[in-house]
């Protein structure tokens, strides 16, 4: 049994990581500020499920506030086996409207947690990063060795800054750091600003399905459980590593819509809009390093994963249909 500090615990990926750790008998010390970056009903749903578990402990706190370091030191048990920092302001397009909050959470928040590790001390640190770091000039599938020094949006830039700070703490204080660059993740209770939740809701509720571009842009999708498993597998000692997770099954947006239509049993009313400059045309991952270092391979294919997502939505439709999908 181990003790883990998990930030962003009411978030999409962290929620599932917490569930899997708890199922294995570990104690999870979850931190989240429960911000309203998207519809809070989803965070409430996830947190309610976690709070029913006896080994789950929760602290409402903002990792970007420097005083949170002391609050965590007073709250955590004497031995902490690792920090899994999944708290973040995510989303490519929204980072254009308020880049400051992205710097606060993704960079300053990461610095505060690195300082917590140094002072405590805690020897293992996992940082959630993003496939948005891979610029358009790289050729898919994207490898960890590809250029990430030219981010296209403030969101990606803030994650690059967090990665650099984590490397500095590894170098200076011998902190074991694993940076996980997540590619497009989907599954039940997902973020409503991401394509899977939005399209599922829009088709089910006969709303216009807004597609930026011609729909032939592609994404590499990976099911939530596979991402959560890979995150937990990354708790092993690795020194300093950057590892891609996800993006193993690549389909176009148009193909995705057809898959959702078939499961929901309704036709989509598609509204094609101009391609957004902050978007990328594809984001397929090379996951060779994840297999070599973590023994990680995806287990849930798109056919099964999308079925799980639609089944969840239909079961929770009474409230999920009301969730704001920006």
C-alpha positions in Angstrom: 0.0 0.0 0.0 1.3 3.4 -1.0 0.3 7.1 -0.5 0.0 9.3 -3.6 -0.7 13.0 -3.9 -2.9 13.4 -7.0 -3.7 16.9 -8.2 -6.6 17.8 -10.4 -8.3 14.8 -8.9 -11.9 15.8 -10.0 -10.6 16.1 -13.6 -11.2 13.7 -16.4 -8.0 11.7 -16.4 -7.0 12.1 -12.7 -10.4 10.8 -11.6 -9.8 7.5 -13.4 -6.2 7.3 -12.1 -7.6 7.8 -8.6 -10.1 5.0 -9.0 -7.5 2.5 -10.3 -5.1 3.4 -7.4 -7.9 3.0 -4.9 -8.9 -0.4 -6.4 -5.3 -1.5 -5.8 -5.5 -0.6 -2.1 -3.5 2.6 -2.2 -4.3 5.8 -0.4 -5.0 8.8 -2.7 -4.7 12.3 -1.4 -6.6 14.3 -3.9 -6.3 18.0 -4.5 -8.5 20.2 -6.7 -9.6 23.8 -6.7 -12.9 22.8 -8.5 -12.6 25.7 -10.8 -15.3 26.4 -13.4 -13.1 26.1 -16.4 -15.9 23.9 -17.7 -19.3 22.8 -16.4 -18.8 22.0 -12.7 -21.4 19.2 -12.8 -18.9 16.9 -14.3 -16.4 17.5 -11.5 -19.1 17.1 -8.9 -20.1 13.7 -10.5 -16.5 12.5 -10.5 -15.7 13.7 -6.9 -18.9 12.2 -5.5 -17.8 8.8 -6.8 -14.3 9.1 -5.3 -15.5 10.4 -2.0 -17.4 7.1 -1.3 -14.0 5.3 -1.2 -12.5 4.9 2.3 -8.9 5.4 1.2 -9.6 8.7 -0.6 -8.8 11.9 1.1 -9.7 15.3 -0.4 -8.4 18.8 0.0 -9.8 21.8 -1.9 -6.8 23.9 -2.8 -5.2 25.8 -5.7 -1.8 24.5 -6.7 -0.9 27.9 -8.2 -1.1 29.6 -4.7 2.3 29.5 -3.0 0.7 29.0 0.4 -0.6 25.6 -0.8 2.8 24.2 -0.3 2.5 24.7 3.5 -1.1 23.5 3.5 -0.1 20.2 1.8 2.8 19.7 4.1 0.5 20.0 7.1 -2.2 17.7 5.5 -0.2 14.9 3.9 1.0 11.7 5.8 4.6 11.3 6.9 5.4 9.2 3.9 4.4 10.1 0.4 5.4 7.8 -2.4 4.8 10.1 -5.4 3.2 13.2 -6.8 1.0 12.8 -9.9 0.4 16.3 -11.2 -2.6 16.2 -13.4 -4.0 19.6 -12.4 -3.9 21.9 -15.4 -5.7 24.5 -17.4 -6.3 22.6 -20.6 -7.6 23.5 -24.0 -6.0 25.0 -27.0 -8.5 27.6 -28.0 -9.4 29.0 -24.6 -5.8 29.7 -23.9 -6.0 32.4 -26.4 -8.5 34.4 -24.3 -6.9 34.1 -20.9 -3.2 32.9 -21.2 -2.4 34.2 -17.7 -4.4 31.5 -16.0 -2.6 28.9 -18.0 0.8 30.2 -16.8 -0.5 30.3 -13.2 -1.8 26.7 -13.1 0.5 24.9 -15.5 3.8 26.6 -14.7 3.5 28.2 -11.3 1.4 25.3 -10.0 4.0 22.8 -11.2 6.8 24.8 -9.6 4.9 24.8 -6.3 4.6 21.0 -6.4 8.2 20.5 -7.4 9.1 22.6 -4.3 6.9 20.4 -2.2 8.8 17.4 -3.4 12.2 19.1 -2.7 11.2 20.1 0.8 9.2 17.1 2.0 11.1 15.1 0.4 9.2 13.1 -2.2 11.2 11.2 -4.7 8.8 10.6 -7.6 7.0 13.3 -9.7 4.7 12.7 -12.7 3.8 15.7 -14.9 1.0 15.6 -17.4 2.0 17.3 -20.6 0.4 17.5 -24.0 0.6 16.4 -27.6 -0.1 20.0 -28.5 3.6 20.6 -28.2 4.3 18.9 -31.5 4.4 21.6 -34.2 3.0 21.2 -37.7 6.5 20.8 -39.2 7.0 17.5 -37.5 5.9 14.4 -39.3 3.4 12.1 -37.7 3.5 9.8 -35.8 5.2 12.2 -33.4 8.2 11.0 -31.4 9.5 12.4 -28.1 12.6 13.4 -30.0 10.6 15.7 -32.4 10.8 19.5 -32.1 8.7 20.9 -29.3 10.4 24.3 -29.0 7.9 26.2 -31.2 4.5 25.9 -29.5 1.6 27.2 -31.4 -0.6 28.4 -28.5 -0.2 29.6 -24.9 -1.5 26.3 -23.6 1.3 24.4 -25.3 3.8 27.0 -24.3 2.8 26.8 -20.6 3.2 23.0 -20.7 6.7 23.4 -22.3 7.6 25.7 -19.4 6.4 23.1 -16.9 8.5 20.4 -18.6 11.6 22.6 -18.4 11.1 23.4 -14.7 10.6 19.7 -13.9 13.9 18.9 -15.7 15.7 21.6 -13.7 14.5 20.0 -10.4 15.6 16.6 -11.6 19.0 18.0 -12.4 19.4 20.0 -9.2 17.8 17.7 -6.6 17.8 14.3 -8.2 14.0 14.2 -8.4 12.8 11.2 -10.4 10.5 12.9 -13.1 8.4 11.3 -15.8 6.7 13.7 -18.2 3.7 12.1 -20.0 2.5 13.8 -23.2 -1.1 12.8 -23.5 -2.7 12.6 -26.9 -6.5 12.9 -27.4 -8.2 11.0 -24.6 -11.8 10.1 -24.5 -14.3 8.1 -22.4 -17.2 8.4 -19.9 -17.5 11.7 -18.1 -15.0 13.4 -20.3 -14.3 17.1 -20.7 -17.2 18.9 -22.5 -14.9 21.1 -24.5 -13.4 18.0 -26.2 -14.7 16.5 -29.4 -16.0 13.2 -28.2 -18.3 14.6 -25.5 -19.5 17.5 -27.6 -20.3 15.4 -30.7 -22.0 12.7 -28.6 -24.2 15.3 -26.9 -24.9 17.3 -30.1 -25.9 14.3 -32.1 -28.1 12.8 -29.3 -29.9 16.1 -28.7 -30.2 17.0 -32.4 -28.0 20.1 -32.0 -25.8 21.4 -34.8 -22.5 19.5 -34.9 -19.9 22.3 -35.4 -16.8 21.1 -37.3 -13.9 23.4 -37.8 -12.5 22.6 -41.3 -13.7 20.0 -43.7 -13.7 17.2 -41.2 -10.8 15.4 -42.9 -8.3 16.4 -40.2 -7.4 13.4 -38.1 -6.8 12.6 -34.4 -5.2 9.7 -32.6 -7.7 8.7 -29.9 -7.0 6.6 -26.8 -9.5 5.4 -24.2 -9.4 6.8 -20.7 -8.6 3.5 -18.9 -5.5 2.9 -21.1 -4.2 6.4 -20.3 -4.9 5.9 -16.6 -3.0 2.6 -16.6 -0.1 4.1 -18.4 0.1 6.9 -15.9 0.2 4.5 -13.0 2.9 2.4 -14.7 5.0 5.6 -15.0 5.3 5.7 -11.2 8.4 3.4 -11.5 11.8 4.9 -11.1 13.0 6.2 -14.5 15.3 9.2 -13.8 14.0 11.8 -16.2 11.9 10.7 -19.2 9.4 12.2 -21.6 6.9 9.6 -22.8 4.0 9.8 -25.3 0.8 8.2 -24.1 -2.1 7.6 -26.5 -3.0 8.5 -30.1 -2.7 4.9 -31.3 -5.9 4.8 -33.4 -6.2 7.6 -35.9 -9.4 8.5 -37.6 -10.8 11.6 -39.3 -13.4 13.8 -37.6 -15.9 12.8 -40.3 -15.3 9.1 -39.5 -15.8 9.8 -35.8 -19.1 11.4 -36.5 -20.3 8.4 -38.5 -19.3 6.0 -35.6 -21.2 8.1 -33.1 -24.3 8.3 -35.4 -24.3 4.5 -35.7 -24.3 4.0 -31.9 -26.7 6.8 -31.0 -29.1 6.0 -33.8 -29.5 9.5 -35.1 -28.0 11.5 -38.0 -25.7 14.4 -37.2 -26.6 17.9 -38.5 -23.2 19.1 -39.4 -22.1 22.8 -39.7 -18.7 23.1 -41.3 -16.8 26.2 -40.2 -13.4 27.6 -41.1 -10.4 25.7 -39.8 -9.1 27.3 -36.5 -5.5 28.6 -36.6 -4.8 27.2 -33.1 -5.7 23.6 -34.2 -3.4 21.1 -35.8 -4.3 18.8 -38.7 -3.2 15.6 -37.0 -1.7 14.3 -33.8 -0.8 10.7 -34.1 1.6 9.4 -31.4 4.7 7.2 -31.7 4.4 5.1 -28.5 7.5 3.0 -28.9 9.1 4.5 -25.8 6.0 3.9 -23.7 6.1 0.2 -24.6 9.9 -0.1 -24.0 10.0 1.8 -20.7 6.6 1.1 -19.2 5.5 -2.1 -20.9 2.4 -0.1 -21.9 0.1 -0.9 -24.8 -3.5 0.2 -25.4 -6.1 -2.5 -24.8 -9.4 -0.8 -25.6 -10.1 -0.1 -29.3 -12.2 2.6 -30.7 -15.2 0.4 -31.4 -15.4 -0.7 -27.8 -14.4 2.7 -26.3 -16.9 4.8 -28.2 -19.6 2.2 -27.3 -18.7 2.7 -23.6 -18.9 6.5 -24.0 -22.3 6.5 -25.7 -23.7 4.0 -23.1 -22.5 6.2 -20.3 -24.0 9.3 -21.9 -27.4 7.6 -22.4 -27.4 6.4 -18.8 -26.6 9.9 -17.5 -28.5 11.8 -20.2 -30.9 13.6 -17.9 -28.1 15.8 -16.6 -25.4 15.2 -19.2 -27.6 16.7 -21.9 -27.6 20.0 -20.0 -23.9 20.2 -19.7 -22.5 23.3 -21.4 -20.4 22.3 -24.4 -18.4 25.4 -25.4 
